[in-house]
Amino acid sequence: MSTLLSAAGFSLLLSGCGGQTAGEAQPISTPASNTPNSTDPAPPSATGSSTENLAPTVTDPKDIVDVSPCDFLTADQAASFQLPTTGEQAEDNFGYNTCLWSDLNTGFSVAIYHNSRGITLSDIYEQQDTFAVFQPLDIAGHPATVANRVDSDINCEVFLAATDDQMLVLQTSTMSNSGVDACDWGIEIAATAIENVPD
């Protein structure tokens, strides 16, 4: 199983998305990046260089500030995604609250972060040319994108705007022989996670 790295700056090297899951997400057209794959890319960050809201506006905002990361999935939902029923919550050295569900037997894992130091979906859009794969989506009525540094199908990172200034981030890993695309799987988990947040 590929190891999930620290959330700091979203520096995980990530995969390309092999497609969308019917009923979960709809792609939004965006120009393809001409940037070649990088093995050591600069991480996305809140650049503050543009006041323009590049990402679509959130029409159904959900406040996730006070939601514990491990509460984004119920035990039954985690089990349905072939994950342990209980996630492990921690705060890393950079102050990011995260919850990790990881099954060493299946090789499947997902880490969920939120409210990542003021970084918004528009900041990710602003740096889209730095990603090997950048695929804007609508997930459960929320603007989102897959933004991956490396084109592969076993690691993925999904960014979802809960509000215009709050973002849910999922990092997913699957096994190469599992037949499960990490991005398709991550999109399904992201839809479930945001739907668990009350209006």
GROMACS elastic network, one bead per residue, 0.5 to 0.9 nm:
[ bonds ]
;  ai    aj funct       b0    kb
    1   104     6  0.77969   500
    1   106     6  0.84955   500
    1   108     6  0.71640   500
    1   109     6  0.83762   500
    1   154     6  0.84304   500
    1   173     6  0.69036   500
    1   174     6  0.65549   500
    1   175     6  0.57613   500
    1   176     6  0.83591   500
    2   107     6  0.80377   500
    2   109     6  0.89118   500
    2   154     6  0.75290   500
    2   155     6  0.71683   500
    2   173     6  0.61485   500
    2   174     6  0.75075   500
    2   175     6  0.78374   500
    3   109     6  0.88259   500
    3   173     6  0.76802   500
    4     7     6  0.87010   500
    4    12     6  0.71498   500
    4   109     6  0.81189   500
    4   110     6  0.81588   500
    4   111     6  0.75636   500
    4   155     6  0.86121   500
    4   171     6  0.71278   500
    4   172     6  0.77212   500
    4   173     6  0.74533   500
    5     8     6  0.86021   500
    5    10     6  0.86846   500
    5    11     6  0.76695   500
    5    12     6  0.57092   500
    5    13     6  0.86177   500
    5   171     6  0.89956   500
    6     9     6  0.83963   500
    6    10     6  0.74651   500
    6    11     6  0.74253   500
    6    12     6  0.72573   500
    6    92     6  0.73620   500
    6    93     6  0.87776   500
    6    94     6  0.85813   500
    6    96     6  0.88154   500
    7    11     6  0.67729   500
    7    12     6  0.73890   500
    7    92     6  0.81409   500
    7    94     6  0.81974   500
    7    96     6  0.68950   500
    7    98     6  0.83046   500
    7   113     6  0.76645   500
    7   116     6  0.85069   500
    7   171     6  0.89174   500
    8    11     6  0.64271   500
    8    12     6  0.87352   500
    8    43     6  0.85743   500
    8    92     6  0.86199   500
    8    93     6  0.87463   500
    8    94     6  0.63103   500
    8    95     6  0.86474   500
    8    96     6  0.74562   500
    8   116     6  0.86138   500
    9    12     6  0.85595   500
    9    42     6  0.87770   500
    9    43     6  0.53974   500
    9    44     6  0.59674   500
    9    45     6  0.60186   500
    9   116     6  0.85056   500
   10    13     6  0.86918   500
   10    43     6  0.58209   500
   10    44     6  0.62545   500
   10    45     6  0.79975   500
   10   157     6  0.88059   500
   10   169     6  0.89890   500
   11    14     6  0.87739   500
   11    40     6  0.88293   500
   11    41     6  0.76939   500
   11    42     6  0.73068   500
   11    44     6  0.73500   500
   11   149     6  0.88798   500
   12    43     6  0.80960   500
   12   148     6  0.86514   500
   12   149     6  0.79477   500
   12   157     6  0.83186   500
   12   171     6  0.83609   500
   13    38     6  0.87197   500
   13    39     6  0.73483   500
   13    40     6  0.77576   500
   13    41     6  0.79298   500
   13   148     6  0.70361   500
   13   149     6  0.53426   500
   13   150     6  0.60064   500
   13   155     6  0.80470   500
   13   156     6  0.85391   500
   14   132     6  0.88893   500
   14   147     6  0.78938   500
   14   151     6  0.70359   500
   14   152     6  0.73462   500
   14   153     6  0.88244   500
   14   154     6  0.84442   500
   14   155     6  0.53228   500
   14   156     6  0.51724   500
   14   157     6  0.64510   500
   14   171     6  0.85356   500
   15    18     6  0.89913   500
   15   132     6  0.83234   500
   15   133     6  0.76844   500
   15   147     6  0.84325   500
   15   148     6  0.52242   500
   15   149     6  0.64175   500
   15   153     6  0.55378   500
   15   154     6  0.65289   500
   15   157     6  0.76812   500
   15   182     6  0.80019   500
   15   183     6  0.79406   500
   16   132     6  0.72011   500
   16   133     6  0.53552   500
   16   134     6  0.81656   500
   16   146     6  0.80715   500
   16   147     6  0.79299   500
   16   148     6  0.57703   500
   16   149     6  0.77052   500
   16   150     6  0.62302   500
   16   152     6  0.50471   500
   16   153     6  0.59863   500
   16   154     6  0.86450   500
   16   155     6  0.78692   500
   16   156     6  0.68577   500
   16   182     6  0.88096   500
   16   183     6  0.74759   500
   17    20     6  0.79404   500
   17   133     6  0.71764   500
   17   134     6  0.85855   500
   17   135     6  0.78662   500
   17   146     6  0.70112   500
   17   147     6  0.86326   500
   17   148     6  0.79341   500
   17   151     6  0.76089   500
   17   152     6  0.75784   500
   17   153     6  0.64860   500
   17   155     6  0.88627   500
   17   156     6  0.70867   500
   17   181     6  0.74276   500
   17   182     6  0.73838   500
   17   184     6  0.70745   500
   18   152     6  0.83526   500
   18   153     6  0.64632   500
   18   181     6  0.63114   500
   18   182     6  0.81645   500
   18   183     6  0.67118   500
   18   184     6  0.70674   500
   19   181     6  0.81446   500
   19   183     6  0.74281   500
   19   184     6  0.62998   500
   20    23     6  0.88303   500
   20    24     6  0.76415   500
   20    25     6  0.63960   500
   20    26     6  0.73653   500
   20    27     6  0.77541   500
   20   137     6  0.89443   500
   20   183     6  0.78502   500
   20   184     6  0.55552   500
   20   187     6  0.77381   500
   21    24     6  0.55431   500
   21    25     6  0.63802   500
   21    26     6  0.85374   500
   21   184     6  0.56617   500
   21   185     6  0.80379   500
   21   187     6  0.73805   500
   21   188     6  0.71615   500
   22    25     6  0.68323   500
   22    26     6  0.81848   500
   23    26     6  0.79208   500
   23   140     6  0.88355   500
   24   138     6  0.80969   500
   24   139     6  0.59465   500
   24   140     6  0.64357   500
   24   187     6  0.70260   500
   24   188     6  0.62244   500
   24   191     6  0.66470   500
   25   137     6  0.58892   500
   25   138     6  0.51097   500
   25   140     6  0.68781   500
   25   141     6  0.84697   500
   25   144     6  0.89164   500
   25   187     6  0.71329   500
   25   188     6  0.82593   500
   25   191     6  0.82060   500
   26   136     6  0.83965   500
   26   137     6  0.52689   500
   26   138     6  0.51174   500
   26   139     6  0.70186   500
   27   135     6  0.68229   500
   27   136     6  0.57707   500
   27   138     6  0.65405   500
   27   145     6  0.86824   500
   28   135     6  0.72807   500
   28   136     6  0.51565   500
   28   137     6  0.54678   500
   28   138     6  0.74319   500
   29   135     6  0.78949   500
   29   136     6  0.71217   500
   29   137     6  0.87755   500
   30    33     6  0.89658   500
   30   134     6  0.81828   500
   30   135     6  0.73268   500
   30   136     6  0.71312   500
   31   134     6  0.89986   500
   32   128     6  0.89463   500
   32   129     6  0.80110   500
   32   133     6  0.81001   500
   32   134     6  0.75412   500
   32   135     6  0.88624   500
   33    36     6  0.82291   500
   33   128     6  0.70562   500
   33   130     6  0.74788   500
   33   131     6  0.70415   500
   33   132     6  0.68259   500
   33   133     6  0.73633   500
   33   134     6  0.74415   500
   34   129     6  0.68253   500
   34   130     6  0.86514   500
   34   132     6  0.81500   500
   35    38     6  0.84827   500
   35   129     6  0.59680   500
   35   130     6  0.60295   500
   35   131     6  0.69450   500
   35   132     6  0.65212   500
   36   130     6  0.83634   500
   36   131     6  0.82664   500
   36   132     6  0.64060   500
   37    41     6  0.86319   500
   37   130     6  0.86277   500
   37   131     6  0.74634   500
   37   132     6  0.52628   500
   37   133     6  0.89183   500
   37   149     6  0.66289   500
   37   150     6  0.58695   500
   37   151     6  0.74647   500
   38    41     6  0.55652   500
   38   130     6  0.87223   500
   38   131     6  0.84509   500
   38   132     6  0.77587   500
   38   149     6  0.66872   500
   38   150     6  0.68430   500
   39   149     6  0.78865   500
   39   150     6  0.73903   500
   40    43     6  0.89763   500
   40   149     6  0.87824   500
   41   130     6  0.77472   500
   41   131     6  0.85906   500
   41   149     6  0.71777   500
   42    45     6  0.88863   500
   42   130     6  0.81324   500
   43   130     6  0.89052   500
   44    47     6  0.84942   500
   44   119     6  0.85044   500
   44   123     6  0.74564   500
   44   124     6  0.63555   500
   44   127     6  0.67683   500
   44   130     6  0.85484   500
   45    48     6  0.88950   500
   45   119     6  0.63337   500
   45   120     6  0.88786   500
   45   123     6  0.66969   500
   45   124     6  0.75658   500
   45   127     6  0.85090   500
   46    49     6  0.84307   500
   46   117     6  0.82663   500
   46   118     6  0.68693   500
   46   120     6  0.72688   500
   46   122     6  0.89212   500
   46   123     6  0.55776   500
   46   124     6  0.82052   500
   47    50     6  0.76888   500
   47   119     6  0.86108   500
   47   123     6  0.68735   500
   47   126     6  0.86241   500
   48    51     6  0.71927   500
   48   123     6  0.80795   500
   50    53     6  0.80673   500
   50    54     6  0.89491   500
   50   123     6  0.87658   500
   50   126     6  0.82997   500
   51    54     6  0.88577   500
   52    55     6  0.89174   500
   52   122     6  0.81499   500
   53    56     6  0.74993   500
   53    57     6  0.77959   500
   53   121     6  0.88541   500
   53   122     6  0.57506   500
   53   123     6  0.86698   500
   53   164     6  0.85739   500
   54    57     6  0.87407   500
   54   121     6  0.81185   500
   54   123     6  0.78934   500
   54   124     6  0.89676   500
   54   125     6  0.62120   500
   54   126     6  0.68607   500
   55    58     6  0.88019   500
   55   120     6  0.88594   500
   55   121     6  0.60737   500
   55   123     6  0.83759   500
   55   124     6  0.84673   500
   55   125     6  0.62907   500
   55   126     6  0.86776   500
   55   136     6  0.88992   500
   55   143     6  0.72628   500
   55   144     6  0.84401   500
   55   161     6  0.88538   500
   55   164     6  0.84764   500
   56    59     6  0.89224   500
   56   121     6  0.87729   500
   56   122     6  0.82394   500
   56   142     6  0.87739   500
   56   143     6  0.60220   500
   56   144     6  0.87361   500
   56   164     6  0.85465   500
   57   142     6  0.87020   500
   57   143     6  0.73745   500
   57   161     6  0.88161   500
   57   163     6  0.82087   500
   57   164     6  0.63507   500
   58    61     6  0.57755   500
   58   141     6  0.83286   500
   58   142     6  0.61549   500
   58   143     6  0.64984   500
   58   161     6  0.69528   500
   58   162     6  0.72580   500
   58   163     6  0.56610   500
   58   164     6  0.57681   500
   59   141     6  0.79790   500
   59   142     6  0.75758   500
   59   163     6  0.82671   500
   60   141     6  0.72347   500
   60   142     6  0.71795   500
   60   162     6  0.81016   500
   60   163     6  0.76869   500
   60   199     6  0.79815   500
   61   142     6  0.81164   500
   61   161     6  0.82741   500
   61   162     6  0.56349   500
   61   164     6  0.75725   500
   61   199     6  0.75732   500
   62   161     6  0.89527   500
   62   162     6  0.52627   500
   62   163     6  0.59473   500
   62   166     6  0.86615   500
   62   194     6  0.79896   500
   62   197     6  0.67549   500
   62   198     6  0.71118   500
   62   199     6  0.57526   500
   63    66     6  0.76404   500
   63    67     6  0.82135   500
   63   162     6  0.67320   500
   63   163     6  0.67937   500
   63   166     6  0.75174   500
   63   197     6  0.79159   500
   63   198     6  0.84786   500
   63   199     6  0.79480   500
   64    67     6  0.51281   500
   64    68     6  0.83821   500
   64   114     6  0.74147   500
   64   115     6  0.77514   500
   64   162     6  0.70057   500
   64   163     6  0.84956   500
   64   166     6  0.72351   500
   64   167     6  0.83224   500
   64   168     6  0.81970   500
   64   194     6  0.88253   500
   64   197     6  0.72670   500
   65    68     6  0.83262   500
   65   114     6  0.75826   500
   65   115     6  0.65733   500
   65   166     6  0.77142   500
   67    70     6  0.83335   500
   67    71     6  0.66939   500
   67    72     6  0.75892   500
   67   114     6  0.87466   500
   67   197     6  0.79790   500
   68    71     6  0.53301   500
   68    72     6  0.73271   500
   68    89     6  0.84787   500
   68    97     6  0.81892   500
   68    98     6  0.84565   500
   68    99     6  0.83802   500
   69    72     6  0.57924   500
   69    73     6  0.84707   500
   69    87     6  0.88118   500
   69    89     6  0.71058   500
   69    97     6  0.69844   500
   69    98     6  0.57195   500
   69    99     6  0.52610   500
   69   100     6  0.87398   500
   69   111     6  0.89108   500
   69   112     6  0.61984   500
   69   113     6  0.63891   500
   69   114     6  0.72201   500
   70    73     6  0.65101   500
   70    74     6  0.83009   500
   70    86     6  0.77494   500
   70    87     6  0.57933   500
   70    88     6  0.72368   500
   70    89     6  0.63291   500
   70    98     6  0.76852   500
   70    99     6  0.52059   500
   70   100     6  0.78155   500
   70   101     6  0.87707   500
   70   112     6  0.78679   500
   71    74     6  0.65947   500
   71    87     6  0.88588   500
   71    99     6  0.88194   500
   71   193     6  0.84008   500
   71   196     6  0.83302   500
   71   197     6  0.89704   500
   72   112     6  0.81548   500
   72   190     6  0.89257   500
   72   192     6  0.78642   500
   72   194     6  0.71565   500
   72   195     6  0.86908   500
   72   196     6  0.62490   500
   72   197     6  0.73653   500
   73    76     6  0.80710   500
   73    77     6  0.58635   500
   73    78     6  0.59675   500
   73    85     6  0.87686   500
   73    86     6  0.88570   500
   73    87     6  0.86994   500
   73   189     6  0.82950   500
   73   192     6  0.72779   500
   73   193     6  0.57900   500
   73   196     6  0.73437   500
   74    77     6  0.51003   500
   74    78     6  0.61390   500
   74    79     6  0.86032   500
   74    85     6  0.74655   500
   74    86     6  0.82155   500
   74   193     6  0.89587   500
   74   196     6  0.85768   500
   75    78     6  0.51816   500
   75    79     6  0.62426   500
   75    80     6  0.86851   500
   75    84     6  0.77901   500
   75    86     6  0.61725   500
   75    87     6  0.88008   500
   76    79     6  0.51251   500
   76    80     6  0.62321   500
   76    81     6  0.88649   500
   76    85     6  0.66555   500
   77    80     6  0.50282   500
   77    81     6  0.65513   500
   77    82     6  0.89645   500
   77    83     6  0.86510   500
   77    85     6  0.78412   500
   77   189     6  0.88125   500
   77   192     6  0.80434   500
   78    81     6  0.52346   500
   78    82     6  0.66206   500
   78    83     6  0.51291   500
   78    84     6  0.62737   500
   78    85     6  0.52840   500
   78    86     6  0.76064   500
   78    87     6  0.85703   500
   78   101     6  0.80133   500
   78   189     6  0.87750   500
   79    82     6  0.50144   500
   79    83     6  0.50898   500
   79    84     6  0.60143   500
   79    85     6  0.54569   500
   80    83     6  0.72734   500
   81    84     6  0.87909   500
   81   108     6  0.88244   500
   81   185     6  0.81483   500
   81   188     6  0.89654   500
   81   189     6  0.77334   500
   82    85     6  0.88454   500
   82   103     6  0.78782   500
   82   106     6  0.77069   500
   82   108     6  0.72398   500
   82   109     6  0.89149   500
   83    86     6  0.83111   500
   83    87     6  0.86703   500
   83   101     6  0.60927   500
   83   102     6  0.62974   500
   83   103     6  0.59001   500
   83   106     6  0.84604   500
   83   108     6  0.68085   500
   83   109     6  0.69422   500
   83   110     6  0.83190   500
   84    87     6  0.68438   500
   84   101     6  0.60628   500
   84   102     6  0.65940   500
   84   103     6  0.62365   500
   85   101     6  0.80018   500
   86   100     6  0.88533   500
   86   101     6  0.69455   500
   87    99     6  0.57850   500
   87   100     6  0.52411   500
   87   102     6  0.76968   500
   87   111     6  0.88385   500
   88    98     6  0.81524   500
   88    99     6  0.52806   500
   88   100     6  0.51216   500
   88   101     6  0.64469   500
   88   102     6  0.86741   500
   89    97     6  0.73218   500
   89    98     6  0.56907   500
   89   100     6  0.64930   500
   90    96     6  0.81843   500
   90    97     6  0.59825   500
   90    98     6  0.56427   500
   90    99     6  0.64409   500
   90   100     6  0.83543   500
   91    94     6  0.76973   500
   91    95     6  0.55999   500
   91    96     6  0.53534   500
   91    98     6  0.62513   500
   91    99     6  0.87771   500
   92    95     6  0.54357   500
   92    96     6  0.56310   500
   92    97     6  0.69339   500
   92    98     6  0.78169   500
   93    96     6  0.76063   500
   95   117     6  0.89228   500
   96   113     6  0.71672   500
   96   114     6  0.79668   500
   96   115     6  0.82994   500
   96   116     6  0.67191   500
   96   117     6  0.81117   500
   97   112     6  0.85957   500
   97   113     6  0.61873   500
   97   114     6  0.71864   500
   97   115     6  0.85787   500
   97   116     6  0.85432   500
   98   111     6  0.65990   500
   98   112     6  0.55860   500
   98   114     6  0.75116   500
   99   110     6  0.82248   500
   99   111     6  0.55335   500
   99   112     6  0.53980   500
   99   113     6  0.69183   500
  100   109     6  0.71569   500
  100   110     6  0.58157   500
  100   112     6  0.66213   500
  101   108     6  0.82643   500
  101   109     6  0.54486   500
  101   110     6  0.54172   500
  101   111     6  0.64099   500
  101   112     6  0.87448   500
  102   106     6  0.87188   500
  102   107     6  0.73603   500
  102   108     6  0.59954   500
  102   110     6  0.65381   500
  102   111     6  0.83439   500
  103   106     6  0.56333   500
  103   107     6  0.56571   500
  103   108     6  0.55672   500
  103   109     6  0.62343   500
  104   107     6  0.50090   500
  104   108     6  0.72020   500
  104   109     6  0.83813   500
  105   108     6  0.80970   500
  106   109     6  0.87188   500
  106   174     6  0.80383   500
  106   175     6  0.74583   500
  106   178     6  0.83522   500
  107   173     6  0.74473   500
  107   174     6  0.58188   500
  107   175     6  0.55819   500
  107   178     6  0.88146   500
  108   172     6  0.76333   500
  108   173     6  0.55961   500
  108   175     6  0.67160   500
  108   182     6  0.89633   500
  109   171     6  0.81830   500
  109   172     6  0.57429   500
  109   173     6  0.52322   500
  109   174     6  0.67578   500
  110   170     6  0.66465   500
  110   171     6  0.55239   500
  110   173     6  0.64472   500
  110   174     6  0.89791   500
  110   186     6  0.78330   500
  110   189     6  0.87680   500
  111   169     6  0.81321   500
  111   170     6  0.56542   500
  111   171     6  0.51694   500
  111   172     6  0.65756   500
  112   168     6  0.72535   500
  112   169     6  0.57374   500
  112   171     6  0.66364   500
  112   172     6  0.88625   500
  112   190     6  0.89692   500
  113   116     6  0.71314   500
  113   167     6  0.84246   500
  113   168     6  0.60178   500
  113   169     6  0.51016   500
  113   170     6  0.64853   500
  113   171     6  0.85421   500
  114   117     6  0.88855   500
  114   166     6  0.73421   500
  114   167     6  0.57555   500
  114   169     6  0.60204   500
  114   170     6  0.88088   500
  115   118     6  0.64903   500
  115   119     6  0.75064   500
  115   120     6  0.85292   500
  115   165     6  0.83389   500
  115   166     6  0.55077   500
  115   167     6  0.57153   500
  115   168     6  0.69576   500
  115   169     6  0.87077   500
  116   119     6  0.57033   500
  116   120     6  0.81219   500
  116   166     6  0.79932   500
  116   167     6  0.71529   500
  116   168     6  0.82654   500
  116   169     6  0.83989   500
  117   120     6  0.88892   500
  118   165     6  0.70897   500
  118   166     6  0.74758   500
  118   167     6  0.86374   500
  119   122     6  0.81817   500
  119   123     6  0.62210   500
  119   124     6  0.79242   500
  119   165     6  0.76365   500
  119   166     6  0.78316   500
  119   167     6  0.74563   500
  120   123     6  0.52634   500
  120   124     6  0.68140   500
  120   125     6  0.89200   500
  120   159     6  0.89436   500
  120   161     6  0.73148   500
  120   163     6  0.89619   500
  120   164     6  0.71030   500
  120   165     6  0.54639   500
  120   166     6  0.62625   500
  120   167     6  0.59084   500
  121   124     6  0.50767   500
  121   125     6  0.62872   500
  121   126     6  0.86510   500
  121   143     6  0.81719   500
  121   144     6  0.73363   500
  121   145     6  0.81186   500
  121   159     6  0.68794   500
  121   160     6  0.70707   500
  121   161     6  0.59704   500
  121   164     6  0.75640   500
  121   165     6  0.77697   500
  121   166     6  0.81797   500
  121   167     6  0.66249   500
  122   126     6  0.60634   500
  122   127     6  0.87665   500
  122   164     6  0.83525   500
  122   165     6  0.88423   500
  123   126     6  0.50423   500
  123   127     6  0.66313   500
  123   128     6  0.88752   500
  124   127     6  0.53523   500
  124   128     6  0.62962   500
  124   145     6  0.85221   500
  124   147     6  0.77992   500
  124   159     6  0.82560   500
  125   128     6  0.50686   500
  125   129     6  0.85777   500
  125   134     6  0.86179   500
  125   136     6  0.87109   500
  125   145     6  0.84990   500
  125   147     6  0.89347   500
  126   129     6  0.80030   500
  127   130     6  0.56689   500
  127   131     6  0.75374   500
  128   131     6  0.56117   500
  128   132     6  0.86610   500
  128   133     6  0.83489   500
  128   134     6  0.61786   500
  128   147     6  0.74429   500
  129   132     6  0.78029   500
  129   133     6  0.88764   500
  129   134     6  0.80674   500
  130   133     6  0.88323   500
  130   134     6  0.89535   500
  130   149     6  0.75353   500
  131   134     6  0.60778   500
  131   147     6  0.61698   500
  131   148     6  0.56020   500
  131   150     6  0.76402   500
  132   147     6  0.78088   500
  132   148     6  0.60016   500
  132   149     6  0.50477   500
  132   150     6  0.57094   500
  132   151     6  0.63275   500
  133   146     6  0.72998   500
  133   147     6  0.57428   500
  133   148     6  0.51674   500
  133   149     6  0.67043   500
  133   150     6  0.73701   500
  133   151     6  0.67460   500
  134   145     6  0.68358   500
  134   146     6  0.56606   500
  134   148     6  0.65499   500
  134   149     6  0.88619   500
  135   144     6  0.85482   500
  135   145     6  0.53586   500
  135   146     6  0.50982   500
  135   147     6  0.65853   500
  136   143     6  0.75078   500
  136   144     6  0.58329   500
  136   146     6  0.64049   500
  136   147     6  0.83283   500
  137   142     6  0.82541   500
  137   143     6  0.61452   500
  137   145     6  0.51840   500
  137   146     6  0.75476   500
  137   160     6  0.88404   500
  138   141     6  0.57464   500
  138   142     6  0.53824   500
  138   144     6  0.56643   500
  138   145     6  0.78675   500
  138   160     6  0.86558   500
  139   142     6  0.51663   500
  139   143     6  0.64546   500
  139   144     6  0.62578   500
  139   145     6  0.87236   500
  139   160     6  0.75248   500
  139   187     6  0.71537   500
  139   188     6  0.84429   500
  139   190     6  0.73799   500
  139   191     6  0.57053   500
  139   194     6  0.87851   500
  140   143     6  0.85768   500
  140   190     6  0.84446   500
  140   191     6  0.53359   500
  140   192     6  0.82202   500
  140   194     6  0.75077   500
  140   195     6  0.71560   500
  141   191     6  0.88337   500
  142   160     6  0.67223   500
  142   161     6  0.61535   500
  142   162     6  0.67512   500
  142   163     6  0.84383   500
  142   191     6  0.88439   500
  142   194     6  0.86298   500
  143   159     6  0.86703   500
  143   160     6  0.61024   500
  143   161     6  0.56554   500
  143   162     6  0.81731   500
  144   158     6  0.72128   500
  144   159     6  0.54226   500
  144   161     6  0.59566   500
  145   157     6  0.85797   500
  145   158     6  0.58965   500
  145   159     6  0.53520   500
  145   160     6  0.65891   500
  146   156     6  0.74030   500
  146   157     6  0.59447   500
  146   159     6  0.63407   500
  146   160     6  0.88497   500
  146   183     6  0.73652   500
  146   187     6  0.85038   500
  147   156     6  0.78820   500
  147   157     6  0.61492   500
  147   158     6  0.65994   500
  147   159     6  0.74472   500
  148   151     6  0.70657   500
  148   152     6  0.89651   500
  148   155     6  0.85376   500
  148   156     6  0.63835   500
  148   157     6  0.61979   500
  148   158     6  0.84457   500
  150   155     6  0.87339   500
  151   155     6  0.89063   500
  152   155     6  0.67604   500
  152   156     6  0.82990   500
  152   182     6  0.89583   500
  153   156     6  0.73989   500
  153   173     6  0.87462   500
  153   174     6  0.81162   500
  153   175     6  0.89555   500
  153   176     6  0.74746   500
  153   180     6  0.82422   500
  153   181     6  0.53863   500
  153   182     6  0.58103   500
  153   183     6  0.72611   500
  154   172     6  0.78497   500
  154   173     6  0.53889   500
  154   175     6  0.60499   500
  154   176     6  0.59660   500
  154   180     6  0.79647   500
  154   181     6  0.62815   500
  154   182     6  0.51159   500
  154   183     6  0.80651   500
  155   171     6  0.73483   500
  155   172     6  0.55728   500
  155   174     6  0.66371   500
  155   175     6  0.89621   500
  155   181     6  0.83120   500
  155   182     6  0.54859   500
  155   183     6  0.73324   500
  156   170     6  0.80248   500
  156   171     6  0.57600   500
  156   172     6  0.52334   500
  156   173     6  0.66701   500
  156   181     6  0.87185   500
  156   182     6  0.55190   500
  156   183     6  0.52097   500
  156   184     6  0.89375   500
  156   186     6  0.71317   500
  157   169     6  0.70820   500
  157   170     6  0.55753   500
  157   172     6  0.64012   500
  157   182     6  0.86027   500
  157   183     6  0.72186   500
  157   186     6  0.75067   500
  158   168     6  0.81549   500
  158   169     6  0.57441   500
  158   170     6  0.51456   500
  158   171     6  0.66084   500
  158   172     6  0.83433   500
  158   183     6  0.74259   500
  158   186     6  0.66276   500
  158   187     6  0.68884   500
  158   190     6  0.75665   500
  159   167     6  0.67121   500
  159   168     6  0.59052   500
  159   170     6  0.66477   500
  159   190     6  0.86140   500
  160   163     6  0.88811   500
  160   166     6  0.86435   500
  160   167     6  0.55678   500
  160   168     6  0.50513   500
  160   169     6  0.63628   500
  160   170     6  0.84686   500
  160   190     6  0.74909   500
  160   194     6  0.85783   500
  161   164     6  0.62305   500
  161   165     6  0.74425   500
  161   166     6  0.60302   500
  161   168     6  0.62779   500
  161   169     6  0.88313   500
  162   165     6  0.77989   500
  162   166     6  0.54989   500
  162   167     6  0.54386   500
  162   168     6  0.64842   500
  162   194     6  0.73451   500
  163   167     6  0.69166   500
  164   167     6  0.79045   500
  168   190     6  0.80998   500
  168   193     6  0.89494   500
  168   194     6  0.82071   500
  169   190     6  0.82843   500
  170   186     6  0.68205   500
  170   187     6  0.87447   500
  170   189     6  0.83267   500
  170   190     6  0.70237   500
  171   182     6  0.89113   500
  171   186     6  0.74346   500
  172   182     6  0.58776   500
  172   183     6  0.74106   500
  172   185     6  0.78201   500
  172   186     6  0.59564   500
  173   181     6  0.88462   500
  173   182     6  0.57826   500
  173   183     6  0.88217   500
  173   186     6  0.87027   500
  174   177     6  0.86247   500
  174   178     6  0.70188   500
  174   179     6  0.87204   500
  174   180     6  0.67059   500
  174   181     6  0.71979   500
  174   182     6  0.57100   500
  174   185     6  0.87970   500
  175   178     6  0.52065   500
  175   179     6  0.78335   500
  175   180     6  0.76128   500
  175   181     6  0.88653   500
  175   182     6  0.86867   500
  176   179     6  0.69247   500
  176   180     6  0.79627   500
  176   181     6  0.86035   500
  177   180     6  0.81523   500
  178   181     6  0.83439   500
  180   183     6  0.87347   500
  180   184     6  0.76885   500
  180   185     6  0.69589   500
  181   184     6  0.54448   500
  181   185     6  0.61633   500
  181   186     6  0.85130   500
  182   185     6  0.51114   500
  182   186     6  0.58974   500
  182   187     6  0.85795   500
  183   187     6  0.60431   500
  183   188     6  0.85917   500
  184   187     6  0.52500   500
  184   188     6  0.64782   500
  184   189     6  0.88598   500
  185   188     6  0.52484   500
  185   189     6  0.63684   500
  185   190     6  0.86943   500
  186   189     6  0.50472   500
  186   190     6  0.60258   500
  186   191     6  0.86026   500
  187   190     6  0.50385   500
  187   191     6  0.62244   500
  187   192     6  0.86993   500
  188   191     6  0.52446   500
  188   192     6  0.63959   500
  188   193     6  0.87001   500
  189   192     6  0.51112   500
  189   193     6  0.60483   500
  189   194     6  0.87229   500
  190   193     6  0.50211   500
  190   194     6  0.62197   500
  190   195     6  0.84755   500
  191   194     6  0.55358   500
  191   195     6  0.61432   500
  191   196     6  0.87347   500
  192   195     6  0.51975   500
  192   196     6  0.63481   500
  193   196     6  0.53239   500
  193   197     6  0.71473   500
  194   197     6  0.54247   500
  194   198     6  0.86107   500
  195   198     6  0.74042   500
